[in-house]
Every structure is written in structure tokens, then in C-alpha cells.
Amino acid sequence: YMCAKLFMKILFTVCLLSANFAIIAQEENRATLAVLPFITREGVRIDVNNQTLIPQMVETQFTSLVCESLVKSRKFNMLERDYLRKVLAENKITESEWSKPGEEQRIGKLLVADYLVIGHIDSEVPLKPLKRPVNIELTGEKTFEEIWDLKVHFHVTEVKSGKMVFAHSLSNKLKSRDIPGRERKDMTPDDYILMLYSKTAIEAANSILEGIYPIKVASVSGDEVVLNRGEGSGLNPGMIYNVFNIGESVKDPDTGASLGAEEIKVGQIEISSIQPKFS
């Protein structure tokens, strides 16, 4: 009798926990996203002030910034870097295998992810400053400005279907003269790199977010609308957006495959304020 009573108590607790978990799962119906480390091509040297940086350090730092920005969007369940490394190591998956046909879908399933992001840092644009002579108009003196350059490529694969849903390239330049003199005076090469990394990583994260979840109107009240994007998603007050209504699906008459849907413009909106979870 005591065993049966204890069993019923445990069963009730498990059911209660399961019910609570189901409610949480419904409220937090987020896709799981895995961002594999952005890699540099084999043999690339990254030189900064005659010092060679270890490519793995560059890859880890940039990838971490992309992940941090995606976390702020509150749209995904992000897989942690240690978990990614553990799964890849256990299955003996190396960087050279990520781009092989069929491997992306297999890796995504091993990670139990809905979407997989794979990218690389272009070796043709080494991360070192280009020095360009500049004339100072007031004094007639000559000086040099430093131009830092970074180029990255990345794409997103939907694990379930194995289809590439988004691909993009970014190229950013950071000019020393664009930074206020007082701030520039105390900046080190590492500061320039971090600033360029941060700018590019935020743009990459926002592009990934837009590629998977385009901005949508969450509610309408009179001439005021609420968008499902908040802080850290690339929106700024004053931005102008066209608004489209999604029409009927269009199919290829030969194959029956979906060609997308009609888009009917219904208006324009201007971003006026941005909250943590919406604008």
C-alpha cells in the first residue's frame, strides 16, 4: 500500500512537471540555432603590426560576437559553444567536412538544431591596416590614415529539409579618421579589430535573423503598428519600411513547385520607438 501511494505521488509530480514543461514549450516556441565557428581558409596569415595572429583566436572571437548579437534578438534557442565542440569532437567532424554535400544536414541533426549557420572569413582580405597618405588642410602637413578591412561570407541551412534558406556576404571598412581624435588617440590595434568585428558581427546576426524570420507586424491600432523586433535587432528610430500583405501562393505550372507568394504593398511605416522586445 505504501509503495503504491508513493508511486502515485511520484506519478502526479511527473505529470505536473510535464504539464508545466508543455506550457513553457508553447510559450517559448523558438527555433534552435547552431552557429559553427567562422573559419579562415587553410594557410591564411593574419598580420597585425608585424605580429601574426592565430586564426583560431580570430575565428572564436568573431563567432562569439555573432552569437551574442543573436541571443539579444530573443528569437532563438542558441546552442552553447562547448556543446558544439563536444558533439563535433565525439563524431570526429573536422572543419574541412562542414562544406561537404550532405554533411550540413547530418551535423544539424547531431546537434538537434533547426537551423545551422556556417561561415568563413575571407583570406583574400587579411585583417591588417592599409596606410593611406592624407593631407591636413589647415597646416598643409601630411599624415597617414589606417583603413581596416574585414570580409565574411555565411549561409543558413534548414536542417529538416537540408535546404539553404539564406546566403550573404559582408564587407566592412573602418577608417581611423572616422573615429573622434580623443578616442582615437588611446586606441590600440586590438581596439580597432574589436570595433570592426563588433560592427560586422551585428550586421551578420541581423542578416541571419532577417533571413529566417523577416520583420512582421504584430498588431495594429489606428495608424500605429507594433513590430516583432526589439533592441539589438538592427532597427533605429527614423528608419522607413514598406509594408506588404502576403497574397496567394504562386506555383510553377510545369512542376507544381511553389514560387513564393504575391506581395501587395499596403503602406509605409516609420520606426518611432524601440522597446526590449518590440518596436
N, C-alpha and C positions, 0 to 999 in steps of 0.2 A: 504493500500500500504506500509506504514512504517513498519507494523508488518510483512508483507511478506518479505520485504527487510531485516529486522533484522533476520528473521528466516533463510533465505538463507545464510546470513553471518555466523550465528552460525553453520549451517549445513556444510558449507565449512570448517570452523575451525575444527569441529569434524572429518570430513573426512581427513583433513590434519594431525591431531594428530594421527588418526587411521593408516594412511599410514606410518607415522614415527615410530609408535609403531611396525607395522608389520616388517619394515626393521630392527629395533633393535632386535626383536624377532628372525628373521632369522640369524642375525649376532651373537646373544648370545643364541644359541640353546643348553643351558646347562640343564642337569637333576637337579631336585630339590632333595636335600638330607636332611633328618632329622636324627639327632643323639640324641637318647634318653639318659638321664643320665646313665652312667655306675653305676650299683648299687652293694652294698655289700650284702651278704646274711644276712637274718634276724638273729639278735642276735650276730653278729660278733663284737669283740672288737679290736680296732686298737690302740696299745700301743706304744708310743714313749717316751723313758726316763721316764717311770713310769707315763706318762700322757696319758689319754685316749682321742683320737681324735673323734669328732663327725663324723660318717660315711658319713652324707650328705655333710660335708665340703670336705671330701676326694673325693667323687663322683663328686661333682661340679668342683673341681679344675682339676681333670684328664680329665673329659669330655670337659672342656673348652680348654685344650691344644690340644686335638684331633681335635676339631672344628677349632681352629686357624691354625693348620697344613693343614687341608683340604681346608680352604679358600685360602691359599697360592698356592695351586695347580691350581687355576683358572679354574677348571673343573666343578664346581657345583654351583648352587644357594643354599646357606646354609640358613636353617630356623633358626631364632634367638631363643635363649633360652627362653626369655619372652613370645614369641608367642607360643612355645611348651607348656609351663606351663599353659598358658591361655586356650588353646584348651583342654588339658588333664583335667584341673580343671572343665571347663564348662561341659564336658561329664562324669565327675566323674570316670575317669580312673586312677586306682592306679597302683603302681609298680608291685603288685602281679598278675595283669591281663595282663601284657605285654606278658608273655610267654604262655598264654592260646591259644589253637588251634583256628585259625581264627581271633584272636584279632589283630595280627600284621597288617594284610591287612586292617582291619577296621580302626585302628589308622592311618595308612598311608594315607587312603582316607580322613579321617577327617582333617589331616594336609595338604592335597593336595600335597603330596610328591611322587616322582617317586621311591625313594629308602629309606628304613628305616634301621638304624643301631641300634642294641640292644646288650649290652654287660654287663659283670659284673666283679668285682674284686674278685679274689679267696679268700675266707675266710680262707682257709687252709694254706695260706701263709701270716700271719699278717705282716703289714709293721712296723717292728721294727728290729734293727740291731742284727745280731748274732756276738758275740765277739769270735774271734779265736786267741789263742796264737801264736806268731811269734817270731823266734829267729833272732836277728840282728847279721849278720856275723862278722862285723868289731869289735864290742865291746863285743859280747857274751851275751849281755843283752836280756831279754825277754820283749816283748811288746804285745799289742793286736791290731788286725785289725778288723774293723767293716765291716760286709757284710750286705748290704740292699737288700731285695728281693721283687719283685713285679710280680704277675702273673695275667693276664687278659684273658678273653675269649669274643669273639664277633662274630656276623654274620650279613649279609646284606640280606634283603628281597626285591625283586622287588614287588612293591605294586600292579601293574596292574595284574600280574599273580599269586601273592601270593607265588611264589617260592623263596626258599632260594638260592641265587646265589653265596654266598661265606661264609665260616666259617673259623675261625682261632683262635689260642691261642698263647700268647706271654709270655715268662718268662725271666725276666732280673735281673741280679745281679749287684750291684755297690759296689766295694771294696774300702775301704778308702785308701789302699796303692797304688791304681792305679791313685790316684789324686796327683799331684805335692805337695811337702811338704809345700811350701809357701802358696799355695792356700788352702791346707787342714787345715792349722793352724788356720785360722779365720772362718772356716765353722761351721755352727750350724746344728742341726738335720733337721731343716726346709730346709736348703740348700741342704742337701743330698736327701731329699724327692723330692724337686723340680727338681733336676738334674735327678733322676731316673724316675720321672713322665714324664719329657720332652723327655727323650730318648725313653721310651716305647710308649708315645703318638705319636711321629713322626713315629715310626715303624708301629704302628696300623693304622695311617692315610694313610701311603704309601701302606700298605697291602689292605686297603679298596679301595683305588684308583686303584690299580692293579687288584683287584677282579672285579671291574665294568668296568674299561677302561684299558685293557692291553696296554703296550707301543707299539706304531705303528710308522712306517717310514712315515714321512710327505712328504719328497721329496728326490730325488737322483740326484747328479751331479757328474759324473765320479766315483771316488772311495770315494766320500764324501756324507754322508747322514745326514738328519735332522730328529730328533725325536720329537714327540709331548709331550715332557716333559721338564720343565724348573727348575728353582731354587725351592728348598723346596720339591722336589718330590722323594728324596732319591738317585738321581744319583750323582756320583762323577767322576771326571776325572780319567782315568785309568781303569775303570770298563770294563769288556769284556762281550758282549752279543752275543748269537747265533741268527741269523735271519731266520725266516721261512716264506714260502709262503703258504697261505691258499688254499688247493685244493678243490676237490669236496666234497659235503656233504655225510656223510655215514649214512644210515638208517638201523634200525633193520628189517630184513626180516620177522619177525613174527608180530611185532606190527606196523611197519611203523614209529615208533618214531625216531627222529634224535639222532644219537650217536655222533654228532660233525662233524668235517671236518678233512680231511687229512692235515698233516703238513709236508711240504717239506723244508728241510734245504737248504738255498741258500747262506749262508756265515756267517762271523763273523764281528763284529764292536767293536771298542774301543772308549769310550767316551773321547773326546779331550777337549771340552769346553762346558760350561753351561751358557745359557742366561736366562733372566727372564721367557720367555715363551717357549723356545725350547732348545735343545742341539744338 
